[in-house]
């Protein structure tokens, strides 16, 4: 059964209106093979966050650093996970972007019998709604944070750099790094965004 062009156009426009996951498909040499409309929009948002505060304009269409870094991790995993079944229960997840409206990246490898060069990388991008504001006191109780660590998290949630946090709290950048290290240990997180994910979900 064939559909008339009018019906197809209508289906396309309805599909476009539905904000689904962004999908990116890359080759192992990091050549972009496919990027749907949603992924394009989310990549723009990531680029805006990554370029905030930089006067230099990024090149149009350049993949966000977070996406490129995830691709490199998938490629690394593809050297070990060489069979399709190795990826059945495995994915690489990252929460990136603006802490107030973070984006969940999920990376998968599609191995090829022809070797790593023929493998494909698939990344889904999904905007996570930030339903509740940061409840700093609750987070402090839950993770046994010091008052200073709580202040550091409040500034992290604004997207501030270590230098900006150090200036605001009148401490050294090294001290900020130490605080972040302690917070990571207490929240069982490995990245700054991971800290926020734990704290906002507490």
FENFENVEN-V953989 format. One record per pair of residues at least 6 apart in sequence whose C-alpha atoms are under 8 Angstrom apart, sorted by sequence separation. I is the first residue (numbers start at 0). J is the second residue. D is the distance in whole Angstrom. If there is no record, write none. Layout:
# FENFENVEN-V953989
{{I	J	D} {I	J	D}}
This chain:
# FENFENVEN-V953989
{{25	31	5} {26	32	7} {50	56	8} {80	86	7} {95	101	6} {96	102	6} {111	117	6} {138	144	8} {139	145	7} {165	171	5} {183	189	6} {188	194	5} {24	31	6} {25	32	5} {50	57	7} {94	101	6} {95	102	5} {110	117	8} {111	118	5} {139	146	8} {165	172	5} {183	190	7} {187	194	8} {23	31	8} {24	32	5} {25	33	7} {94	102	6} {95	103	6} {110	118	5} {111	119	8} {164	172	8} {183	191	8} {186	194	6} {23	32	8} {24	33	5} {94	103	5} {95	104	7} {109	118	6} {110	119	7} {155	164	8} {162	171	8} {165	174	8} {188	197	7} {23	33	6} {24	34	7} {93	103	6} {94	104	6} {108	118	7} {109	119	5} {139	149	6} {154	164	6} {162	172	6} {165	175	6} {22	33	8} {23	34	5} {46	57	8} {92	103	7} {93	104	5} {108	119	6} {109	120	6} {161	172	6} {164	175	7} {183	194	6} {186	197	6} {22	34	6} {23	35	7} {92	104	6} {93	105	7} {108	120	5} {109	121	7} {179	191	8} {182	194	7} {186	198	8} {21	34	8} {22	35	6} {92	105	5} {107	120	6} {108	121	6} {136	149	8} {151	164	7} {21	35	6} {49	63	7} {91	105	6} {92	106	6} {106	120	7} {107	121	5} {135	149	6} {161	175	6} {21	36	7} {22	37	7} {23	38	7} {49	64	8} {90	105	6} {91	106	5} {106	121	6} {107	122	6} {161	176	7} {21	37	5} {22	38	6} {46	62	8} {90	106	6} {91	107	7} {106	122	4} {20	37	7} {21	38	4} {46	63	5} {90	107	5} {105	122	5} {106	123	7} {19	37	7} {20	38	7} {21	39	7} {45	63	6} {46	64	8} {73	91	7} {89	107	8} {104	122	7} {105	123	5} {135	153	7} {18	37	7} {72	91	8} {104	123	6} {105	124	7} {21	41	7} {42	62	7} {43	63	8} {45	65	8} {103	123	8} {104	124	5} {133	153	8} {15	36	8} {42	63	6} {86	107	7} {103	124	6} {104	125	7} {69	91	8} {86	108	7} {102	124	7} {103	125	5} {86	109	8} {102	125	5} {103	126	6} {69	93	8} {102	126	4} {103	127	7} {151	175	7} {101	126	6} {102	127	6} {83	109	6} {100	126	7} {101	127	6} {83	110	6} {100	127	6} {101	128	8} {151	178	7} {82	110	6} {83	111	8} {100	128	6} {101	129	8} {151	179	8} {81	110	6} {82	111	8} {100	129	6} {65	95	7} {80	110	8} {81	111	8} {99	129	6} {148	178	6} {77	108	6} {148	179	8} {76	108	8} {73	106	7} {77	110	7} {73	107	7} {74	108	7} {148	182	7} {73	108	6} {70	106	7} {155	191	7} {69	106	7} {78	115	7} {66	104	8} {77	115	7} {144	182	7} {156	195	7} {155	195	8} {29	70	7} {144	185	8} {143	185	8} {142	185	6} {152	195	7} {142	186	6} {74	120	8} {27	74	7} {49	96	8} {73	120	7} {48	96	6} {48	97	6} {45	95	8} {70	120	7} {45	96	5} {44	96	8} {45	97	8} {99	156	7} {98	156	6} {98	157	7} {98	158	7} {138	198	6} {141	201	7} {41	102	8} {97	158	7} {138	199	8} {135	198	8} {138	201	6} {134	198	8} {137	201	7} {133	198	7} {134	199	7} {133	199	6} {132	199	7} {131	199	7} {41	124	7} {38	123	8} {41	126	8} {38	124	6} {27	115	7} {28	116	7} {27	116	6} {26	116	8} {27	117	7} {26	117	7} {27	118	6} {26	118	6} {27	119	6} {26	119	5} {27	120	7} {25	119	6} {26	120	6} {98	192	7} {24	119	7} {25	120	5} {24	120	6} {25	121	6} {24	121	5} {95	192	6} {98	195	7} {23	121	6} {24	122	7} {94	192	6} {22	121	7} {23	122	5} {94	193	7} {22	122	6} {23	123	6} {22	123	5} {21	123	5} {22	124	6} {94	196	8} {20	123	6} {21	124	5} {20	124	6} {21	125	6} {20	125	5} {19	125	8} {20	126	8}}
